[in-house]
Amino acid sequence: MAISPSQKRYLRSLAHDLHPVILLGAKGASEAVVKELDLALSHHELVKVKLSGGDKEEREEQIRILLEGTGAENVQQIGHTVVLFRRNQDDPRLALPR
């Protein structure tokens, strides 16, 4: 499900006050991190992730692994922090504008 630009804007406003739920360490985006993120997305739908250090290409690779592993969408990336969204089909928690 692709989210529209207005929905992204709304999700960014909701994510502003969130603290990172997932913190990537030196090993980066491992299989265990992807599983933990999957659980967090199922529960919260909107999650902020703090990426490990490294250059821009390394951070983009970490984001790609997280997105492919969870089926989430990238709402926003600022520096080492990325906001991900995935709708919970069974019990939606966030009401998105149309």
LUMTORPA-746210 format. One line per 8 residues: number of its first residue (from 1); their letters; for each residue x, y, z of N, C-alpha, C, O. Coordinates in steps of 0.05 Angstrom, whole numbers, always signed. Layout:
# residues N
NUM	a	X/Y/Z/X/Y/Z/X/Y/Z/X/Y/Z  ...
This chain:
# residues 98
1	maispsqk	+17/-24/+0/+0/+0/+0/+18/+25/+0/+32/+30/+19  +16/+40/-21/+32/+65/-22/+17/+87/-8/-8/+89/-10  +31/+103/+6/+19/+125/+21/+22/+151/+4/+43/+155/-8  +2/+168/+5/+3/+193/-10/+21/+214/+3/+28/+210/+27  +28/+235/-11/+44/+256/+1/+31/+269/+26/+44/+276/+45  +4/+272/+25/-9/+284/+48/-9/+266/+72/-7/+275/+95  -10/+239/+67/-9/+220/+88/+20/+220/+100/+23/+217/+124  +40/+222/+83/+67/+223/+93/+71/+248/+110/+84/+246/+131
9	rylrslah	+60/+270/+102/+62/+295/+117/+49/+291/+145/+60/+300/+165  +26/+278/+146/+12/+273/+171/+29/+254/+189/+32/+259/+212  +40/+233/+177/+57/+214/+192/+82/+228/+203/+91/+222/+225  +94/+245/+187/+117/+260/+197/+110/+277/+221/+126/+279/+240  +87/+289/+221/+79/+306/+244/+74/+288/+269/+81/+297/+291  +64/+264/+265/+60/+246/+288/+87/+236/+298/+91/+232/+322  +106/+232/+280/+132/+221/+288/+150/+241/+301/+170/+233/+314  +144/+266/+299/+161/+287/+310/+168/+283/+340/+191/+286/+348
17	dlhpvill	+148/+276/+356/+153/+272/+385/+161/+244/+393/+165/+239/+417  +163/+226/+374/+171/+198/+380/+201/+196/+387/+217/+211/+376  +207/+178/+404/+235/+171/+409/+241/+145/+394/+223/+129/+389  +267/+141/+386/+274/+117/+372/+267/+92/+388/+275/+90/+411  +254/+73/+375/+246/+48/+388/+268/+27/+382/+273/+10/+399  +280/+28/+359/+301/+10/+351/+327/+25/+347/+328/+46/+334  +348/+15/+360/+375/+28/+357/+393/+7/+345/+398/-14/+356  +404/+14/+322/+423/-5/+308/+451/-1/+320/+460/+21/+324
25	gakgasea	+464/-24/+325/+491/-23/+336/+511/-26/+314/+506/-20/+291  +535/-35/+322/+558/-37/+304/+553/-58/+282/+564/-55/+260  +536/-78/+288/+531/-99/+268/+511/-90/+247/+507/-104/+227  +497/-68/+251/+478/-57/+232/+452/-72/+232/+442/-80/+253  +440/-74/+209/+413/-86/+206/+415/-116/+204/+417/-127/+181  +416/-130/+226/+418/-159/+226/+390/-171/+225/+370/-157/+226  +389/-198/+223/+363/-212/+222/+347/-208/+248/+323/-206/+247  +361/-207/+270/+348/-203/+296/+335/-176/+298/+314/-172/+309
33	vvkeldla	+349/-156/+287/+339/-128/+287/+314/-126/+270/+294/-113/+277  +314/-140/+247/+291/-140/+229/+267/-152/+243/+245/-143/+240  +271/-174/+257/+249/-187/+272/+238/-169/+293/+214/-167/+297  +256/-156/+308/+247/-137/+329/+232/-114/+317/+212/-105/+328  +241/-103/+295/+227/-82/+281/+200/-91/+271/+181/-75/+273  +198/-115/+261/+173/-126/+252/+153/-126/+275/+129/-119/+271  +161/-134/+299/+143/-134/+322/+135/-106/+330/+112/-101/+336  +154/-88/+329/+148/-60/+336/+129/-47/+317/+111/-33/+325
41	lshhelvk	+132/-53/+291/+114/-42/+271/+86/-54/+274/+66/-40/+269  +84/-80/+281/+58/-92/+285/+43/-79/+308/+19/-77/+308  +58/-71/+328/+46/-60/+352/+41/-30/+349/+19/-20/+356  +60/-15/+338/+58/+15/+337/+50/+26/+310/+39/+48/+309  +56/+13/+289/+52/+21/+261/+72/+43/+252/+81/+42/+230  +78/+62/+269/+97/+83/+263/+120/+82/+282/+117/+84/+306  +144/+77/+271/+168/+72/+288/+191/+89/+279/+195/+93/+255  +206/+100/+298/+230/+115/+292/+254/+97/+298/+255/+84/+319
49	vklsggdk	+273/+95/+280/+296/+78/+282/+321/+95/+281/+324/+112/+263  +340/+91/+300/+366/+104/+300/+386/+86/+287/+391/+64/+296  +397/+95/+264/+416/+79/+249/+444/+81/+261/+451/+101/+275  +460/+60/+256/+488/+61/+266/+504/+80/+249/+496/+89/+228  +528/+87/+259/+545/+106/+245/+554/+95/+218/+546/+73/+210  +568/+111/+204/+578/+103/+178/+571/+124/+158/+559/+144/+164  +579/+119/+133/+573/+138/+112/+545/+135/+101/+530/+118/+109  +538/+153/+83/+511/+154/+73/+503/+128/+59/+480/+119/+62
57	eereeqir	+521/+116/+44/+514/+91/+30/+509/+69/+49/+491/+53/+45  +524/+68/+71/+519/+47/+91/+492/+50/+104/+478/+31/+109  +484/+75/+110/+458/+80/+122/+436/+73/+103/+415/+62/+111  +439/+80/+77/+419/+73/+57/+416/+43/+54/+394/+33/+50  +438/+28/+56/+437/-1/+55/+422/-12/+80/+406/-31/+77  +427/-1/+103/+412/-9/+127/+382/-5/+124/+366/-22/+131  +375/+18/+113/+346/+24/+109/+334/+5/+89/+312/-5/+94  +348/-1/+68/+338/-20/+48/+333/-47/+60/+313/-60/+54
65	illegtga	+352/-57/+77/+348/-83/+90/+324/-82/+108/+308/-101/+109  +320/-61/+123/+298/-59/+142/+271/-57/+126/+252/-70/+134  +270/-43/+104/+246/-40/+89/+239/-67/+75/+215/-75/+76  +258/-80/+64/+253/-106/+50/+245/-127/+71/+228/-144/+65  +257/-127/+94/+252/-147/+114/+225/-145/+128/+214/-164/+138  +214/-120/+128/+189/-116/+143/+166/-108/+125/+143/-111/+134  +171/-99/+101/+149/-90/+84/+139/-62/+91/+117/-55/+84  +155/-48/+106/+147/-21/+115/+154/+0/+93/+167/-7/+73
73	envqqigh	+145/+24/+98/+150/+46/+80/+166/+68/+94/+162/+73/+118  +185/+80/+80/+201/+101/+91/+185/+127/+91/+178/+137/+69  +180/+138/+114/+165/+163/+116/+184/+186/+115/+178/+207/+102  +206/+184/+129/+225/+206/+131/+252/+196/+140/+254/+178/+156  +273/+209/+130/+300/+203/+140/+314/+230/+144/+316/+246/+126  +324/+233/+168/+340/+257/+174/+365/+247/+188/+364/+237/+211  +388/+250/+175/+413/+242/+187/+414/+212/+193/+410/+196/+175  +417/+205/+218/+419/+177/+226/+392/+167/+237/+392/+145/+248
81	tvvlfrrn	+371/+181/+232/+345/+173/+242/+326/+170/+218/+324/+187/+201  +311/+147/+219/+291/+142/+198/+264/+135/+211/+264/+122/+232  +243/+144/+198/+216/+138/+208/+203/+119/+188/+202/+124/+164  +193/+96/+199/+181/+75/+182/+152/+72/+190/+144/+75/+213  +135/+65/+170/+107/+60/+174/+98/+35/+161/+106/+29/+138  +82/+19/+174/+69/-4/+162/+42/-8/+176/+40/-11/+200  +21/-7/+160/-6/-10/+169/-11/-38/+181/-3/-58/+168  -22/-39/+205/-30/-65/+217/-58/-72/+205/-78/-59/+212
89	qddprlal	-59/-92/+188/-84/-99/+175/-106/-109/+194/-129/-105/+189  -98/-123/+215/-117/-135/+234/-129/-114/+253/-152/-114/+259  -111/-96/+263/-120/-76/+283/-106/-49/+277/-87/-42/+291  -116/-34/+257/-103/-8/+251/-106/+11/+274/-127/+14/+286  -83/+24/+281/-82/+42/+304/-83/+72/+295/-94/+88/+309  -72/+77/+272/-71/+105/+262/-91/+109/+240/-93/+93/+221  -106/+130/+242/-126/+137/+221/-112/+157/+202/-106/+180/+210  -107/+148/+178/-94/+165/+158/-114/+182/+143/-136/+173/+137
97	pr	-107/+207/+138/-125/+224/+121/-125/+213/+93/-106/+200/+84  -146/+219/+78/-148/+209/+51/-135/+227/+31/-135/+221/+7
